[in-house]
Amino acid sequence: MSNLILARILFGVTLGYHITYATLGVGIPFLIFLAEVMAAKTHDISYKLFAKRLTRVAILLVGVGIVTGTSVAVMLSVLWPKFMAVVGQIINIPFELEIFAFIIESLFLAIYVYGGEKIGQRARIFTSLGVSIGAALSALLVTDVNAFMNTPTGMTWKNGAVLQANPWRAMLNPSMPDELGHVLASAYMAVAFVFVAVAAKSLVKKGLSEFERRYHKQNLTLTMFVGGLAGILTAFFGDASGKMMATYQPEKLAAAEGLFHTTKYAPLVVGGIVNPTKQKIIGGIPIPGFLSWLATMHFSGAVKGLDAFAKWTWPALASVHLMFDAMVGIGTFCIVLAVAYFIFRWKMKYLLIKRWFLILIVVSGFLAMIGIEDGWIFAEEARQPWIIYDLMTVRQAVTTEPGIGWMFSGFIALFTVLLVATVVALRVYFHRHTICETEVTVHTHSLSSGKKVQA
C-alpha cells in the first residue's frame, strides 16, 4: 500500500483507540464529582461507593490514555510532517495549554486518590471537580485544533505556506464553540450510558442482596439523568454544527445528506444509500424542507449541493451518509430511552424491572460508544480530501519516508496489548472487590469517623 493509505489506516486506528480512552477519561471524573455531591447531600453510602469504584477505573484509564495520547502526538509528527509544520506556526497555543490542563487533572487526581477519607467531604467534592475540569479542558484544547482544521482562520496563506499568523485568532476559529460543546456533551452522554448499561446488566442478575439492588437502581437513575440531559445538549450542539457546516463547509453537509443539486425546500433524508453515479439516494425517507430548515432556519432556504464543487473534493458519499445517519440515530435512541425511563419511573414503575427493558438499556451503552467513534470518523471522512479545509490536502501532508509498514505492525501490537490488559485488569479488580465487600469497608470507616451515613 502507498504511504498515504498506510498512514491514514494507522492514524485512524490510533485515534480510534485513543478516542475511546479519552472519552471515558472525560466522562468518568464528571460522574465521580456528581457522586460525591450526591453523597454529601443525601448521606447515602451508595453514592460514596459508586465514586470509590469509578475512581479505580479512572486511575487505570489515565495511565493507558497517556500512552495512546502520546502515540497520537508521535504520529502527527512522523506521519504528517507538513501539516505539523503549519500547526507549529499557527495553532500551537491549544497544544501548549493542554499540558497545563493535564497537570491540573493529575494534581487534583493525586490529592483526591491519596487524600482519600483523610480529607473532608467538601475537599473531596472540590478535588473531584478539579479532576473533571482538567480532563475536560485537556480534551477541548486538542479538539480546538480539529476545529481549526475545519475552519482555518488567523493567517495569510500563499503558495502552501503561512505568511502571517495570528495564533489567538486561529484558536478562536468559527467552528470552535459548536465543536467543543458537541464533543464535551457527547462525551458526558456516552460515558453516562456506559454506566447506565453496567447498572442495568447488574439488575438483570438474580440473587442480588437488598443493598446491591438499591445501589444499582440509584446509579441507573443518576447516570440515566446525566445521559439524557447530555444527549439533549448534544442534539443542540449538533444542530448548531449543522448550521456551521452550511456556512463554512457546505459540501460536507451536502455529502452527509447526499444532496447533489442546490435545492430550495431541501429534504432531510433518513436512511437510504447514496449512489454517486445516479446522483441520488436509493431508498430512505425524505422529510421535505427539513434540511433547509436545519441549515438556514427557513423551510424555503437554499442548500448548496455537491454540483457546486469540483468532484475531486467530494468525500466517500455512501459511507459518509450512513455514518451521519448512524450518529444521529444513536443519539436520538438514547434520548428517547432516557425520556421513557423517567416516564416509566414516574407512571409505570413495574416496567423498570422488566427484563426486556433492562436489556434495551444495556444495548444503549454499546451504541453510545459506537456513536462516539462513528461521529469522529464522520467528522474526518466528510472533510476529505482536506486535512486543513481548502488549504492543504491529506496527500500533500503525508510523509514520503519509508517504513510505515513496520511502524503500523508495532503500534497495532501495542494497542492490542493495552486493550486486553485494560479489560483483564478491570475484570480482575472488580471480581476481587465486590460491592458488598467494598460496602462493608466504606460503611465501617464512615461509622468509625462519626459521619452520618444511611445504612
Steps between C-alpha positions, in 0.01 A plus 500: 500500500608860446626720782172692485281192552725352770523832684124553492428148627763518776393845617134401481555193717705705747229763530237228530675359807583839650152646455351213700740553791480879474118498503492280809772719652278807460169348606603290802647790706176691446298205633736475799437867576122452479518191721696695763243781488213253541683324787537831683139596434330170586758341736436180305782244497399385147626821340823488699554144387424592138763779511754261653452235231501755217830637632666163450392504135619860455849427637552216252363696204721802573806276478393336175376831358847648544643225279238536225513881518878497468466265202270750330751779560786290360303403190398856426867589467614182326210441260392856425814720521379768258177538694691535827724764344188712448356413842822611669465845348130568540307269737763410760336673800242225571778238508700711747200568724402132491814423702374722783155342480658157543701628798177628662330165443794299636553724803138489614477127426802437724348705783161331460640144487777520761307737726217250509291522817768712667363809328150632573193463283525854362864441410405179320234685301744780415783266394269277293372814328861597430564161338187539286592853390857399415384199298242707312746781421758250379252351252359835390837658429602214271157508335555869428778398260247287314261796491777706338547225242131539410497882490859631476532867594760740638759479224595604151555193279700520177658228287456238772666703774394719793609859445331676793366325807268601783494193732230638732266568210573153363412354839172694509391375159131486390461126565644517851187570713272244333760225462628530857147501641405200288810300601457566873125433507533182293781372727285550811207336324694194376675431832176543694333240278796264546429498874127493436569173320719373786224567753230342281715192433548456874126533567429220251690259723317295759595461864599860567496618859266784598794740520635396158161546335455844656858595405448411133157666483636828637794492261265423211286802582797734547680397183179490295427859606851611401483307172159634405586862580838476325325337203268799464800735516679285241201537267502878556869531418458256210236727350733798543780303333270427207436872453874563527564243224237666279693826531866393504506143358193469276632199306541312830132552580401411144704179521340409834154527346583382147383833353640525147323814380449836667143482622235711667267313737781241522387174666671330790536137392498237774670176396563391144825457307662771290565405139762743357451369145127571493549797733213403726422321824353154450243428766478717807218710641507865387359766734417792265659835581659381821862517381438859386358581842796339680750688283331839468211508752263536200320215325543685171873564554743393226754232594809463281535168322812306406474621141623839621841348576768316302454122509852441632397676822208263564551255789386135493130579470341163581692444825474864612119499469470170690731623777304823534172310527649256751632783717167683505303176541702381801473838669124510444458146632689581820297817563170315442614220732582748778162673462322162504692396812387801700141474373494135606661589832228759563195323359571129447768390747441133427646540148837599644558148628396330176786300352438621143524865607820441696655319200405797281682726746808275488507530121499881528843493668661324203317724252608818680871415465446390139336838444811680634730310264258540210470874562876552488538286187226703335665828600830399340373303198253770399784755488698292250707563297604791726709476814467878538181596325553669163872552569688169528399152386581180687714390206709817526550455875610134514862401552710368211729296729479118480442265792137571587418129461732401786370788708144384427572149627668623818224740602219255423672250730536769769135603483381139508706430813368818664139411420529144630691616810235765576212253476681233702610745771148638545340156508751366753470805727120507512482122531718520810333815636128434493239759594416335830866469599571865418178605668613351832834684477345837419219455750735401784733792428209744485362383833841509668556857383166606643338596169129479443441227244178335391526125545 
